Amino acid sequence: MGTERTLARRGRAVERELDRILVRRDTLLYQAMRYAVLGGGKRFRPILCLSTAAALGGDEALALPFACGLELIHNYSLVHDDLPCMDDDNLRRGRPTCHREFGEDIALLAGDGLLTLAFEVMAAAPVPRRLLAAKALIIHETARLAGVDGMIGGQLLDITYAAETATEEGLTELMIKKTGALIVEAVRAGARIGGAKPAALKALTLYGENLGLAFQIRDDIHDADETPRKGLPAVPNYARTFGPDQAQERVAWHVQAALAALAAASIKSPDLCRLARQLMER
Ligand code: GRG
């Protein structure tokens, strides 16, 4: 099967599993959680997780609960990020945001529900005895990288960082935490399920870090033209601070660095290479 078809097949597997995870209990809260998760989304993180496991010869089915757990966390972060007290967005994936559809109180709880459900799903993941330690490490690391030392810490920087005096180093730290942490964990979780040895885990982490930076700078290039809402401080944006050309160059640099990390560890995976290269096209 070709790379594109393989990646699309993984996307469908994730979609089916998310639908299954969220099918139970027809309460308003579950409806809001389903609405937030199942309304589109590229599924970049879970596809990355499954592709990393497969690149090391691991069983994708065993990685699926971890891939979906990370996608649930990603979706919780979007629901909370859209709230009036954060970005105050009306649209997400071309539809009204969760709080626009269900109200602020329900959207807040839906985000909380998705975050806790993610850990329920990962803790319940069936793994063979040889992967029990890997499972515990993934759950521990996910909690840390989605938390104050990772994504939530990055969101705090996003709120408090003064865009007018932004530096290359400051923005890089913000992007590594806000966006990179979860992408790195998607790679590391897949690597652990694939039985990665320390050298491969290190190389794949470097691959994930570069992917995370390329991903966020790419997103900033798309957002750079948006006019800041009246009365609100400008949010930090790499492309707005350093210009679209430098931002584009940096995306390309990180994509090459991600590919080089794989090559240096002799990890031959057309899927992982494709996931990196497509960040230059998006
Ligand atoms: C805890 C109150 C509270 C809020 C948490 C942590 C957080 C809010 C938000 C950070 C998440 C965020 C908005 C990161 C930016 C990363 C980014 C580019 C998101 C878009 O990801 P895509 O392109 O989206 O993968 P799709 O729709 O494809 O899933």
Residues whose N, C-alpha, C, O or C-beta is under 5 A from the ligand:
A	BS01	GRG	G41 K42 R43 F44 S77 H80 D81 M151 I152 Q155 K178 T179 D219
